[in-house]
Amino acid sequence: MTMIRKWGKLSSENFEQVLNSDVTLMRVVRDGNMRYVLADEFGEIAGVLSGKMKKSMENGGGAPCIGDWVEVLARPLDVEEVVIERIMPRETCLKRKNAGAGVDIQNMASNVDTVFICTSINDDLNVRRIERFGIISKGSGADTVVVLTKSDLVDDPKEVANALQKRLGSTLVVTANATGETGYDEVKALMRPHKTYAFIGSSGVGKSTLINGLMGEDIMTTSGIRNDDKGRHTTTHRQMLRSPEGHLLIDMPGVREVQLYDDKDALNLAFEDIAELAMQCKFNDCKHENEPGCAVNQSIDNGEIDYDRLVNYKKMLREMDAYWKRTGRGKFKSSRKR
């Protein structure tokens, strides 16, 4: 079980299979363009898909993604690659709809304990985009934390963090910067050995710089800020690193556009304040517009919820309904009130 302690935890289901069979498990620590690097207690090795897995993918089955535990054929010490036979059940899975007008879903990372949504605290900070990232993060089943990077660029980063914390409700907001020895303390305080942490966000917001700081050395290539205050895209593949403290860190390419699918439960988790208030509205089909007895609008009038947060919630709800219709299943009927 040295491998499991080193490369993260297994679900109870996977753990039982390891104990009661001759299954050889490895973890996907790098993926990109259908190329995989796997890791166990002996180190890293290339992984290739078996014919059975390729056939399954042709019939709509999913491909491995970073963070997966996979079953492989026994690994002789003198081979350069192993064959991936099966993906083990996932505890959590971070996913989004592929870009474009289609309906395909992309698995971004699996078996993640906490998702750190990274965004620069400079003029590129976009609250609506953070809320959008929050939906795919909450929907994964992992914990969610927002990290305001490059906090040395503003005079009072705590003021910005507190304002965003009020907007996001129960989602924790922390700050980080690359200057000084304590720049990453707020993030480090949330991390535990053998846990897996995924870092997502737009291109150039400082994810790789943050991971370098947590690793204690420059491993990931970084880029500075352009003249228009935007970040430069750096990471081109997904990679898992193991920090000196035993934290498992997943750096992923910057996401230019977060497209949503029909995960109303994730929407309600990310907008838990609105979802809970909606349960108190006078009418079951309240649209939170001009209806009497609307608890959501009453909360907005009282200054408890930002009106723009409700606007963004409705926008993404419409986007999910549009996705549902594109699948040919008609209008989505949520089991929860909106």
C-alpha positions as CSV (number, residue, x, y, z in Angstrom):
1,M,0.0,0.0,0.0
2,T,3.0,2.3,-0.3
3,M,1.7,3.5,-3.7
4,I,-1.7,4.5,-2.2
5,R,-0.1,6.5,0.6
6,K,2.1,8.2,-1.9
7,W,-0.3,8.9,-4.7
8,G,-3.6,9.5,-2.9
9,K,-6.5,7.6,-1.4
10,L,-8.6,4.9,-2.9
11,S,-12.3,4.6,-2.5
12,S,-13.5,1.7,-0.3
13,E,-14.7,-0.2,-3.3
14,N,-11.3,0.1,-5.1
15,F,-9.4,-0.7,-1.9
16,E,-11.3,-4.0,-1.5
17,Q,-10.5,-5.0,-5.0
18,V,-6.8,-4.4,-4.4
19,L,-6.8,-6.4,-1.2
20,N,-8.8,-9.4,-2.6
21,S,-7.3,-9.8,-6.1
22,D,-4.1,-9.6,-8.1
23,V,-5.2,-6.3,-9.6
24,T,-2.3,-3.9,-10.3
25,L,-3.3,-0.3,-9.9
26,M,-1.6,2.9,-11.0
27,R,-2.6,6.5,-11.0
28,V,-2.8,8.8,-14.1
29,V,-0.4,11.6,-13.3
30,R,-0.3,13.2,-16.8
31,D,-2.6,13.2,-19.8
32,G,-2.8,15.1,-23.0
33,N,-3.8,14.1,-26.6
34,M,-4.6,10.5,-25.5
35,R,-1.1,10.1,-24.1
36,Y,-0.8,9.0,-20.4
37,V,1.8,8.8,-17.8
38,L,1.1,6.5,-14.8
39,A,2.7,6.3,-11.4
40,D,3.1,3.7,-8.6
41,E,5.6,3.2,-5.9
42,F,8.3,2.3,-8.4
43,G,8.0,5.6,-10.3
44,E,6.4,6.7,-13.6
45,I,5.8,4.9,-16.8
46,A,3.9,5.5,-20.1
47,G,0.4,4.0,-20.3
48,V,-1.4,2.9,-23.5
49,L,-5.0,1.9,-23.9
50,S,-5.9,-1.7,-24.4
51,G,-7.9,-2.8,-27.5
52,K,-10.9,-3.4,-25.2
53,M,-10.8,0.2,-23.9
54,K,-10.4,1.7,-27.4
55,K,-13.4,-0.3,-28.5
56,S,-15.4,0.9,-25.5
57,M,-14.5,4.5,-26.3
58,E,-15.7,4.1,-29.9
59,N,-19.1,3.0,-28.4
60,G,-19.3,6.1,-26.2
61,G,-17.2,4.9,-23.2
62,G,-15.0,7.5,-21.5
63,A,-11.3,7.8,-21.7
64,P,-9.0,7.9,-18.6
65,C,-8.3,11.4,-17.3
66,I,-5.7,12.7,-14.8
67,G,-6.3,11.5,-11.3
68,D,-7.9,8.2,-12.4
69,W,-6.9,5.0,-10.7
70,V,-6.5,2.5,-13.6
71,E,-6.1,-1.3,-13.7
72,V,-3.0,-2.3,-15.8
73,L,-1.4,-5.5,-16.8
74,A,1.4,-6.6,-14.5
75,R,4.4,-4.3,-14.9
76,P,7.7,-6.0,-15.6
77,L,10.6,-3.8,-14.5
78,D,12.2,-3.8,-18.0
79,V,9.2,-2.5,-20.1
80,E,8.8,1.1,-21.3
81,E,5.0,1.1,-21.2
82,V,2.0,-0.7,-19.6
83,V,-1.4,-1.4,-20.9
84,I,-4.4,0.3,-19.3
85,E,-7.2,-2.3,-19.0
86,R,-9.9,-0.5,-17.0
87,I,-10.7,2.7,-15.2
88,M,-11.6,2.2,-11.5
89,P,-14.7,3.8,-10.1
90,R,-14.2,7.5,-9.4
91,E,-15.0,9.2,-6.1
92,T,-15.2,12.7,-7.7
93,C,-15.0,13.9,-11.3
94,L,-14.5,17.5,-12.5
95,K,-16.1,17.8,-15.9
96,R,-17.6,20.4,-18.4
97,K,-19.3,20.5,-21.7
98,N,-16.9,20.5,-24.7
99,A,-16.7,23.9,-26.5
100,G,-19.1,24.4,-29.4
101,A,-22.7,23.6,-30.1
102,G,-22.4,19.8,-29.4
103,V,-23.4,17.9,-26.2
104,D,-20.3,15.9,-25.5
105,I,-18.9,16.1,-21.9
106,Q,-15.2,16.3,-21.1
107,N,-13.8,14.7,-17.9
108,M,-11.1,17.1,-16.7
109,A,-9.8,15.4,-13.5
110,S,-11.0,12.7,-11.1
111,N,-10.6,11.7,-7.5
112,V,-9.9,15.3,-6.5
113,D,-10.5,16.3,-2.8
114,T,-10.5,20.1,-3.3
115,V,-10.7,22.3,-6.4
116,F,-8.9,25.6,-6.1
117,I,-10.5,28.1,-8.5
118,C,-7.7,30.5,-9.3
119,T,-8.3,34.1,-10.5
120,S,-6.0,37.1,-10.6
121,I,-7.0,39.9,-8.3
122,N,-6.1,42.5,-10.9
123,D,-8.5,43.9,-13.5
124,D,-9.1,40.5,-15.0
125,L,-11.2,39.5,-11.9
126,N,-14.6,38.4,-13.2
127,V,-17.1,37.4,-10.6
128,R,-19.6,35.8,-13.0
129,R,-16.8,33.7,-14.4
130,I,-15.8,32.6,-10.9
131,E,-19.4,31.5,-10.3
132,R,-19.4,29.6,-13.5
133,F,-16.2,27.7,-12.4
134,G,-18.0,27.1,-9.1
135,I,-20.7,25.1,-10.8
136,I,-18.4,22.6,-12.4
137,S,-16.4,22.4,-9.1
138,K,-19.4,21.9,-6.9
139,G,-20.8,19.4,-9.3
140,S,-17.6,17.3,-9.1
141,G,-18.3,16.4,-5.5
142,A,-15.0,18.0,-4.3
143,D,-14.6,20.8,-1.9
144,T,-14.3,24.3,-3.5
145,V,-12.0,27.2,-2.7
146,V,-11.5,30.4,-4.6
147,V,-7.9,31.7,-4.6
148,L,-7.2,35.3,-5.5
149,T,-3.7,35.2,-6.9
150,K,-1.3,38.1,-7.5
151,S,-2.7,39.8,-4.4
152,D,0.4,42.0,-4.2
153,L,-1.1,44.0,-7.2
154,V,-3.7,45.7,-5.1
155,D,-3.5,47.9,-1.9
156,D,-6.0,46.0,0.1
157,P,-6.5,42.4,-1.1
158,K,-8.5,41.5,2.0
159,E,-11.1,44.0,1.1
160,V,-11.5,42.4,-2.3
161,A,-11.6,38.9,-0.8
162,N,-14.2,39.9,1.8
163,A,-16.4,41.4,-0.9
164,L,-16.2,38.3,-3.1
165,Q,-16.8,36.1,0.0
166,K,-20.1,38.0,0.6
167,R,-21.1,37.4,-3.0
168,L,-20.2,33.7,-3.0
169,G,-21.7,32.8,0.3
170,S,-20.4,29.5,1.7
171,T,-17.6,29.1,-0.9
172,L,-14.3,30.0,0.9
173,V,-12.1,32.8,-0.6
174,V,-8.4,33.1,0.2
175,T,-5.5,35.2,-1.2
176,A,-2.1,34.3,-2.5
177,N,0.9,36.0,-4.0
178,A,4.5,35.2,-5.1
179,T,6.2,37.8,-3.0
180,G,7.4,37.1,0.5
181,E,7.6,33.9,2.5
182,T,4.0,34.0,3.7
183,G,2.4,34.5,0.3
184,Y,0.9,31.0,0.1
185,D,0.1,30.4,3.8
186,E,-3.6,30.7,3.4
187,V,-3.6,28.0,0.7
188,K,-1.2,25.8,2.6
189,A,-3.3,25.9,5.7
190,L,-6.1,24.1,3.8
191,M,-4.0,21.3,2.5
192,R,-3.3,17.8,3.9
193,P,-0.8,15.1,2.9
194,H,-2.0,12.4,0.4
195,K,-4.9,14.6,-0.6
196,T,-5.4,15.7,-4.3
197,Y,-5.9,19.3,-5.3
198,A,-6.9,20.6,-8.7
199,F,-6.1,24.1,-9.8
200,I,-8.4,25.5,-12.5
201,G,-9.0,29.0,-13.9
202,S,-8.5,31.1,-17.0
203,S,-5.2,31.3,-18.8
204,G,-2.4,33.2,-17.1
205,V,-4.0,33.8,-13.8
206,G,-1.1,32.4,-11.9
207,K,-1.9,28.7,-11.4
208,S,1.6,27.5,-12.3
209,T,3.2,30.2,-10.2
210,L,1.1,29.1,-7.2
211,I,2.0,25.5,-7.7
212,N,5.7,26.3,-8.0
213,G,5.3,28.2,-4.6
214,L,3.6,25.2,-3.0
215,M,6.3,22.8,-4.5
216,G,9.1,25.0,-3.1
217,E,10.8,25.1,-6.5
218,D,10.2,26.2,-10.1
219,I,8.8,23.1,-11.8
220,M,6.0,24.6,-14.0
221,T,6.8,27.1,-16.7
222,T,5.2,30.5,-15.9
223,S,4.5,33.7,-17.9
224,G,4.0,37.3,-16.8
225,I,1.1,39.7,-17.3
226,R,0.6,41.2,-20.8
227,N,0.3,45.0,-21.3
228,D,-3.5,44.7,-21.4
229,D,-3.5,43.2,-17.8
230,K,-4.4,39.7,-19.1
231,G,-2.4,36.7,-18.3
232,R,-0.5,34.6,-20.9
233,H,-1.4,31.0,-21.5
234,T,1.3,28.6,-20.2
235,T,0.2,25.0,-19.3
236,T,-0.7,22.8,-22.3
237,H,-1.3,19.5,-20.6
238,R,-2.7,18.2,-17.3
239,Q,0.0,17.1,-14.8
240,M,0.0,15.9,-11.2
241,L,2.9,16.7,-8.9
242,R,3.7,15.5,-5.4
243,S,4.9,18.2,-3.1
244,P,7.5,17.7,-0.4
245,E,4.7,17.5,2.2
246,G,2.9,14.8,0.2
247,H,0.2,17.0,-1.4
248,L,-0.9,15.9,-4.9
249,L,-1.3,19.0,-7.1
250,I,-2.9,19.0,-10.5
251,D,-2.1,21.8,-12.8
252,M,-4.4,22.1,-15.8
253,P,-4.4,24.3,-19.0
254,G,-6.2,27.6,-18.7
255,V,-9.9,27.3,-19.5
256,R,-11.0,30.0,-21.9
257,E,-14.7,29.2,-21.8
258,V,-16.7,27.2,-19.2
259,Q,-19.7,25.7,-21.0
260,L,-22.3,24.0,-18.8
261,Y,-24.5,21.0,-19.2
262,D,-27.7,20.0,-17.4
263,D,-26.4,19.6,-13.9
264,K,-29.1,21.5,-11.9
265,D,-27.9,20.0,-8.6
266,A,-24.4,21.6,-9.2
267,L,-26.1,24.9,-10.0
268,N,-28.1,24.8,-6.8
269,L,-24.9,23.9,-4.8
270,A,-23.0,26.8,-6.3
271,F,-26.0,29.1,-5.7
272,E,-27.1,27.5,-2.5
273,D,-28.3,30.8,-1.0
274,I,-30.7,31.4,-3.9
275,A,-31.8,27.8,-4.1
276,E,-32.7,27.8,-0.3
277,L,-34.5,31.1,-0.6
278,A,-36.5,29.8,-3.6
279,M,-37.9,27.1,-1.3
280,Q,-39.6,29.9,0.7
281,C,-41.2,31.7,-2.3
282,K,-45.0,31.9,-2.2
283,F,-45.4,30.2,-5.6
284,N,-43.8,26.9,-6.6
285,D,-43.1,28.2,-10.1
286,C,-41.7,31.6,-9.0
287,K,-39.3,33.1,-11.5
288,H,-38.0,35.6,-9.0
289,E,-39.1,38.6,-11.1
290,N,-42.2,40.5,-10.1
291,E,-44.2,37.8,-8.3
292,P,-45.6,38.6,-4.8
293,G,-44.1,36.8,-1.9
294,C,-40.7,36.2,-3.7
295,A,-38.2,35.4,-0.9
296,V,-35.2,35.8,-3.4
297,N,-36.2,39.4,-4.4
298,Q,-36.9,40.2,-0.7
299,S,-33.4,39.2,0.1
300,I,-32.0,41.3,-2.7
301,D,-34.0,44.3,-1.4
302,N,-32.6,43.7,2.1
303,G,-29.0,43.8,0.7
304,E,-28.4,40.1,1.5
305,I,-27.9,38.9,-2.0
306,D,-26.4,40.8,-5.0
307,Y,-28.9,41.3,-7.8
308,D,-26.2,40.5,-10.4
309,R,-25.8,37.1,-8.7
310,L,-29.5,36.3,-9.4
311,V,-29.0,37.5,-13.0
312,N,-26.1,35.2,-13.5
313,Y,-28.0,32.3,-11.9
314,K,-30.9,32.8,-14.3
315,K,-28.5,33.0,-17.3
316,M,-26.9,29.7,-16.5
317,L,-30.2,28.1,-15.7
318,R,-31.3,29.0,-19.3
319,E,-28.0,27.7,-20.6
320,M,-28.6,24.3,-18.9
321,D,-32.2,24.2,-20.3
322,A,-30.8,24.9,-23.8
323,Y,-28.3,22.0,-23.4
324,W,-31.1,19.7,-22.3
325,K,-33.2,20.6,-25.4
326,R,-30.2,20.0,-27.7
327,T,-30.0,16.4,-26.4
328,G,-33.6,15.9,-27.7
329,R,-35.1,15.3,-24.3
330,G,-37.3,18.4,-24.1
331,K,-37.3,20.9,-21.3
332,F,-35.6,19.9,-18.1
333,K,-37.8,19.4,-15.1
334,S,-35.8,20.1,-12.0
335,S,-36.7,18.2,-8.8
336,R,-35.9,21.3,-6.9
337,K,-37.6,24.7,-7.0
338,R,-35.8,27.5,-8.8
